[in-house]
Amino acid sequence: MEVERGESSSRKRKWERPPVVAATTHEQQAKEQSPLTLATLKAVKEQVEKRGNRISHGVIVKYFDNSDAPYDWLLPGWVAEERYVPSGRKGLGRIYKYYCDPTGHMYYSKRVILFGWKKMNIICLDT
């Protein structure tokens, strides 16, 4: 980028729209996941239908299981849900993370899950 004499480079820069994140649908992601994960996703979908679909416009929802790197601590059949909620005009936003057990019950933090697993003597992880 060229800068004319006497002008700072910040004045020449134009605002650029951030790249659009490709939203993958529930069915596209389900093709690559285990049968336990598919059963959990089905239970989650049923829970969403009971509550009513209250996801706002522009929200991108992605599902992950224990085969994905950041969620390899999850037990088989558990699913992590990430919701990207855009805010502001610069494309910035927030990612909300939810965790679902095989019955479709939703948890809101890793800490709660690990505490529950430890209490039930299922597993104890050092984090």
ZAGU-953586 format. One line per 3 residues: number of its first residue (from 1); their letters; for each residue x, y, z of N, C-alpha, C. Coordinates in nm, 2 decimals. Atoms other than C-alpha are relative to their C-alpha. Example, Ala and Ser with C-alpha at 12.3 -4.5 7.8 and 13.67 -1.06 7.14 Angstrom:
% ZAGU-953586
1> AS> 0.09,-0.12,0.00,1.23,-0.45,0.78,0.09,0.12,0.00 | -0.09,-0.11,0.00,1.37,-0.11,0.71,-0.08,0.11,0.08
//
This chain:
% ZAGU-953586
1> MEV> 0.08,-0.12,0.00,0.00,0.00,0.00,0.09,0.12,0.00 | -0.08,-0.12,0.01,0.14,0.33,-0.10,-0.06,0.11,0.09 | 0.04,-0.11,-0.09,0.13,0.63,0.13,0.06,0.13,-0.06
4> ERG> -0.05,-0.12,0.05,0.15,0.98,0.00,0.08,0.08,0.11 | -0.07,-0.08,-0.10,0.38,1.23,0.16,-0.09,0.08,0.10 | 0.07,-0.08,-0.10,0.26,1.39,0.48,-0.13,-0.07,0.05
7> ESS> 0.12,0.07,-0.05,-0.02,1.13,0.53,0.04,-0.13,0.07 | -0.03,0.13,-0.07,-0.02,0.85,0.78,-0.07,-0.11,-0.07 | 0.06,0.12,0.06,-0.09,0.50,0.67,-0.14,-0.03,0.05
10> SRK> 0.13,0.03,-0.06,-0.39,0.48,0.90,-0.11,0.07,-0.07 | 0.11,-0.07,0.07,-0.58,0.74,0.70,-0.03,-0.06,-0.14 | 0.02,0.06,0.13,-0.53,0.55,0.38,-0.07,-0.14,0.01
13> RKW> 0.06,0.13,-0.01,-0.66,0.22,0.51,-0.15,0.01,0.00 | 0.15,0.00,0.00,-1.02,0.14,0.44,-0.04,-0.12,0.08 | 0.05,0.11,-0.08,-1.23,-0.08,0.66,-0.04,-0.11,-0.09
16> ERP> 0.03,0.12,0.08,-1.25,-0.43,0.52,-0.09,-0.09,0.08 | 0.09,0.10,-0.06,-1.52,-0.68,0.60,0.08,-0.12,0.03 | -0.07,0.12,-0.04,-1.39,-0.98,0.79,-0.05,-0.12,-0.08
19> PVV> 0.05,0.11,0.09,-1.41,-1.31,0.60,-0.12,-0.07,0.07 | 0.12,0.07,-0.05,-1.74,-1.49,0.64,0.03,-0.14,0.04 | -0.02,0.14,-0.04,-1.73,-1.81,0.84,-0.10,-0.09,-0.06
22> AAT> 0.09,0.09,0.07,-1.88,-2.09,0.64,-0.08,-0.08,0.11 | 0.08,0.07,-0.09,-2.17,-2.23,0.84,-0.03,-0.14,-0.05 | 0.03,0.13,0.04,-2.19,-2.60,0.83,-0.13,-0.05,0.06
25> THE> 0.13,0.04,-0.05,-2.53,-2.76,0.87,0.02,-0.12,0.09 | 0.01,0.11,-0.09,-2.62,-3.01,1.13,0.03,-0.14,-0.07 | -0.01,0.12,0.07,-2.64,-3.29,0.87,0.14,-0.02,-0.06
28> QQA> -0.13,0.01,0.06,-2.31,-3.21,0.71,0.11,-0.04,0.10 | -0.09,0.04,-0.11,-2.12,-3.24,1.04,-0.03,-0.14,0.04 | 0.03,0.13,-0.06,-2.31,-3.55,1.14,0.05,-0.12,-0.09
31> KEQ> -0.05,0.10,0.09,-2.17,-3.75,0.84,0.13,-0.05,0.05 | -0.14,0.03,-0.04,-1.82,-3.75,1.00,0.01,-0.05,0.14 | -0.01,0.02,-0.15,-1.91,-3.84,1.36,-0.05,-0.14,0.03
34> SPL> 0.03,0.13,-0.05,-1.95,-4.16,1.56,-0.15,-0.02,0.02 | 0.14,0.03,-0.03,-2.28,-4.34,1.62,-0.05,0.06,0.13 | 0.04,-0.06,-0.13,-2.28,-4.23,1.99,-0.02,0.15,-0.02
37> TLA> 0.01,-0.14,0.02,-2.23,-3.87,1.88,-0.13,0.03,-0.08 | 0.12,-0.02,0.08,-2.51,-3.90,1.62,-0.13,-0.02,0.09 | 0.12,0.02,-0.09,-2.75,-4.03,1.90,-0.01,0.12,0.09
40> TLK> 0.00,-0.11,-0.08,-2.65,-3.74,2.12,-0.06,0.12,-0.08 | 0.05,-0.11,0.08,-2.71,-3.49,1.84,-0.15,-0.01,-0.03 | 0.14,0.02,0.02,-3.05,-3.64,1.78,-0.08,0.04,0.13
43> AVK> 0.07,-0.04,-0.12,-3.14,-3.59,2.15,0.01,0.15,0.02 | -0.01,-0.14,-0.01,-3.01,-3.24,2.14,-0.10,0.07,-0.09 | 0.09,-0.06,0.09,-3.22,-3.16,1.84,-0.14,-0.01,0.05
46> EQV> 0.13,0.02,-0.06,-3.53,-3.30,2.02,-0.02,0.10,0.11 | 0.01,-0.09,-0.11,-3.46,-3.08,2.32,-0.02,0.14,-0.06 | 0.02,-0.13,0.06,-3.43,-2.77,2.09,-0.14,0.01,-0.05
49> EKR> 0.14,-0.01,0.05,-3.76,-2.85,1.93,-0.10,0.01,0.11 | 0.09,-0.02,-0.11,-3.92,-2.88,2.27,0.00,0.14,0.05 | -0.01,-0.14,-0.05,-3.79,-2.54,2.38,-0.05,0.10,-0.10
52> GNR> 0.03,-0.10,0.10,-3.87,-2.38,2.05,0.13,0.06,-0.05 | -0.12,-0.05,0.06,-3.60,-2.26,1.81,0.01,0.15,0.03 | -0.01,-0.14,-0.04,-3.49,-1.93,1.97,0.14,0.05,-0.03
55> ISH> -0.13,-0.05,0.04,-3.16,-1.88,1.80,-0.02,0.12,-0.09 | 0.01,-0.13,0.07,-3.12,-1.53,1.67,0.06,-0.01,-0.14 | -0.05,-0.01,0.14,-3.05,-1.43,1.31,0.15,0.03,0.01
58> GVI> -0.14,-0.02,0.01,-2.68,-1.45,1.22,0.09,-0.09,0.10 | -0.08,0.08,-0.09,-2.58,-1.70,1.49,0.04,-0.13,-0.07 | -0.06,0.12,0.07,-2.36,-1.99,1.37,0.02,-0.10,0.11
61> VKY> -0.01,0.11,-0.10,-2.39,-2.32,1.56,0.09,-0.11,-0.06 | -0.08,0.11,0.04,-2.12,-2.59,1.54,0.00,-0.10,0.11 | -0.01,0.11,-0.10,-2.10,-2.93,1.71,0.13,-0.07,-0.02
64> FDN> -0.12,0.07,-0.01,-1.79,-3.11,1.82,-0.01,-0.12,0.09 | 0.00,0.11,-0.09,-1.72,-3.45,1.98,0.14,-0.02,0.05 | -0.13,0.02,-0.06,-1.42,-3.61,2.15,0.11,-0.03,-0.11
67> SDA> -0.10,0.02,0.11,-1.25,-3.67,1.81,0.06,0.13,-0.04 | -0.05,-0.14,0.03,-1.19,-3.29,1.78,0.10,0.04,0.10 | -0.11,-0.03,-0.09,-0.87,-3.16,1.93,-0.03,0.08,0.13
70> PYD> 0.03,-0.07,-0.13,-1.00,-2.90,2.18,-0.09,-0.07,0.10 | 0.10,0.07,-0.08,-1.26,-3.14,2.31,0.03,-0.15,0.02 | -0.04,0.14,-0.01,-1.06,-3.47,2.33,-0.02,-0.05,0.15
73> WLL> 0.02,0.04,-0.14,-1.13,-3.47,2.71,-0.14,-0.05,0.02 | 0.14,0.04,-0.01,-1.50,-3.54,2.65,-0.01,-0.16,-0.01 | 0.02,0.15,0.01,-1.63,-3.90,2.70,-0.08,-0.02,-0.13
76> PGW> 0.07,0.03,0.12,-1.77,-4.08,2.40,-0.15,0.02,0.02 | 0.14,-0.03,0.00,-2.12,-3.97,2.32,-0.03,0.14,0.05 | 0.02,-0.14,-0.04,-2.08,-3.62,2.47,0.03,0.09,-0.12
79> VAE> -0.02,-0.09,0.12,-2.10,-3.33,2.23,0.02,0.14,0.06 | -0.02,-0.14,-0.03,-1.97,-2.97,2.26,-0.07,0.08,-0.11 | 0.07,-0.09,0.09,-2.18,-2.70,2.10,0.06,0.14,0.01
82> ERY> -0.05,-0.14,0.00,-2.03,-2.36,2.00,-0.09,0.08,-0.08 | 0.09,-0.10,0.06,-2.25,-2.07,1.92,0.08,0.13,-0.02 | -0.06,-0.13,0.02,-2.09,-1.77,1.75,-0.11,0.10,-0.02
85> VPS> 0.10,-0.11,0.01,-2.30,-1.46,1.81,0.07,0.13,-0.04 | -0.07,-0.13,0.04,-2.19,-1.16,1.61,-0.06,0.12,0.07 | 0.05,-0.12,-0.06,-2.21,-0.82,1.76,0.08,0.12,-0.05
88> GRK> -0.07,-0.12,0.05,-2.12,-0.47,1.64,0.02,-0.01,-0.15 | 0.00,0.00,0.15,-2.05,-0.38,1.28,0.14,-0.05,-0.05 | -0.13,0.04,0.05,-1.69,-0.49,1.27,0.01,-0.15,-0.01
91> GLG> -0.01,0.15,0.01,-1.78,-0.86,1.27,0.05,-0.07,0.12 | -0.05,0.06,-0.12,-1.66,-0.91,1.62,-0.12,-0.07,0.07 | 0.11,0.07,-0.07,-1.86,-1.14,1.84,0.05,-0.09,0.11
94> RIY> -0.04,0.08,-0.12,-1.86,-1.39,2.12,-0.04,-0.15,-0.03 | 0.03,0.14,0.01,-1.85,-1.77,2.13,-0.04,-0.06,0.13 | 0.06,0.07,-0.12,-2.07,-1.95,2.38,0.02,-0.15,-0.02
97> KYY> -0.03,0.15,0.01,-1.98,-2.31,2.46,-0.10,-0.07,0.09 | 0.09,0.09,-0.08,-2.23,-2.57,2.58,0.04,-0.14,-0.02 | -0.03,0.14,0.01,-2.18,-2.94,2.65,-0.12,-0.08,0.03
100> CDP> 0.12,0.09,-0.01,-2.44,-3.21,2.60,0.04,-0.14,0.03 | -0.02,0.14,-0.03,-2.45,-3.55,2.76,-0.08,-0.09,-0.10 | 0.07,0.09,0.09,-2.59,-3.86,2.57,-0.15,0.01,0.01
103> TGH> 0.14,-0.01,-0.01,-2.94,-3.79,2.71,-0.05,0.13,-0.05 | 0.04,-0.13,0.06,-2.94,-3.43,2.57,0.00,0.11,0.11 | -0.01,-0.11,-0.11,-2.89,-3.25,2.91,0.11,0.09,-0.03
106> MYY> -0.10,-0.10,0.04,-2.70,-2.93,2.86,0.08,0.05,0.13 | -0.08,-0.05,-0.11,-2.41,-2.82,3.08,0.07,0.13,-0.06 | -0.05,-0.13,0.04,-2.25,-2.47,3.07,0.14,0.02,0.02
109> SKR> -0.15,-0.02,-0.02,-1.89,-2.53,3.17,0.07,-0.13,0.02 | -0.09,0.12,-0.02,-1.61,-2.79,3.17,0.01,-0.03,0.14 | -0.02,0.02,-0.14,-1.57,-2.74,3.54,-0.12,-0.08,0.06
112> VIL> 0.12,0.06,-0.05,-1.93,-2.85,3.61,0.00,-0.15,-0.04 | -0.01,0.13,0.05,-1.88,-3.16,3.40,0.10,-0.09,0.07 | -0.10,0.08,-0.06,-1.56,-3.27,3.55,-0.03,-0.02,0.15
115> FGW> 0.04,0.01,-0.14,-1.70,-3.21,3.90,-0.10,-0.12,0.01 | 0.10,0.10,0.00,-2.00,-3.43,3.82,0.06,-0.14,-0.03 | -0.06,0.13,0.03,-1.78,-3.71,3.67,0.08,-0.05,0.12
118> KKM> -0.07,0.04,-0.12,-1.56,-3.70,3.98,-0.09,-0.05,0.11 | 0.10,0.03,-0.10,-1.86,-3.71,4.21,-0.06,-0.14,-0.02 | 0.06,0.12,0.04,-2.00,-4.01,4.02,0.10,-0.11,-0.01
121> NII> -0.11,0.09,0.01,-1.66,-4.18,4.02,0.01,-0.06,-0.14 | -0.01,0.04,0.14,-1.67,-4.20,3.64,0.15,0.02,-0.04 | -0.13,-0.03,0.05,-1.34,-4.03,3.57,0.05,0.12,0.08
124> CLD> -0.06,-0.11,-0.07,-1.10,-3.79,3.74,0.12,0.05,-0.09 | -0.10,-0.06,0.08,-0.89,-3.56,3.52,0.07,0.11,0.08 | -0.08,-0.12,-0.06,-0.61,-3.32,3.63,-0.01,0.11,-0.10
127> T> 0.01,-0.11,0.10,-0.68,-2.99,3.46,0.08,0.12,0.06
//
